[in-house]
């Protein structure tokens, strides 16, 4: 059923799903539950949809949404406001400028592409945290977080790809 503006509720919801998946990633990463008892940092679940949707449907993952997702991650994680927001925006800008290179990657290349983007976002956030606290935080937790993010990107990629093909991909013709 179409409303008077010509778009169905399903279409509007499908258009919001990339941004909502970023906020879902924030919630999953920042809920104070851990399968490892806190021994390992949570993956950057919020960066995964930002990276994926920036490549697949950049019209549905805009810089304003990336900033809002990053700010939500900052607020829920307890870090300095703006650290992850800036990191995610720099990563988004990098992927946006190199979209042809990243979109052409397949298999292990796609995973390594995400690893590079996670490293960039983490480096920006690390620098902002170091400036905010006027000392260098330890690197080991950040490196573990990047490693966990790359490991969890594989199943997240499959889920986002399936969602894109099932719900969002058909919207290209609308």
Buried (B, 14 or more C-beta within 10 A) or exposed (E): EEEEEEEEEEBEEBBEBBBEBBBBBBEBBBEEEEEEEEEBBBBBBBBBBBBBBBBBBBEBBBBEBBBBBBBBBBBBBEBBEBBBBBBBBBBBBBBBEBBEEBBEBEEEEBBEBBBBBBBBBBBBBBBBBEEEEEEEEEEEEBEBBBBBBBEBBEEBBEEBEEBBEEBBBEBEEE
